[in-house]
Amino acid sequence: MIILGIDPGLANTGWGLVEASGNRFRCVGYGCITTPAAMDTARRLKDIHDGILGLVALHAPAECAIESLYFNVNVKSAFATGQARGVALLATADAGLPVGEYGPGEVKLAVTGTGSADKKQVQYMVRAILGLAEEPKPDHAADALALAICHANSRVARARVVAATAGTARPRR
């Protein structure tokens, strides 16, 4: 199964495609959808939307993982990220993809073993997990790959819980 990870941002929306088979992962591709600051905001958002739809059309992912919005001291930056996140969610909905949403700490924990890892640690572990020759750059793309890995691990964990609890439900009284 191919999972599309998205790290939303107005200037740089990172994307990463990971093929997951059980607990084995393969990098399909990664990069950034970059929009220039001088461009009209509406046009930038359309470019992000269209870029994600293009990735979906080209690679046919089965599911998507996107970073959830977290509190940011810089309100202007948080607002722009929220707009990019909104069009990314719209694009995945347009494509009919199920979406998992994960906070930064959750993703860092899933990939590095600690929720307080820095960008370099995430890049290093994504490289190791995917068997890449070098650390994925820019960090937005590495974060997107980490999101896809986190989502794949979450799917495996959920499947184990369902299997372990199958047939153990008690009737309500």
Secondary structure as UniProt FT lines:
FT   STRAND          2..7
FT   STRAND          12..21
FT   TURN            22..23
FT   STRAND          24..34
FT   TURN            37..38
FT   HELIX           41..59
FT   STRAND          63..67
FT   HELIX           75..94
FT   TURN            95..96
FT   STRAND          99..102
FT   HELIX           104..112
FT   TURN            115..116
FT   HELIX           119..130
FT   HELIX           139..165
FT   TURN            166..167
//
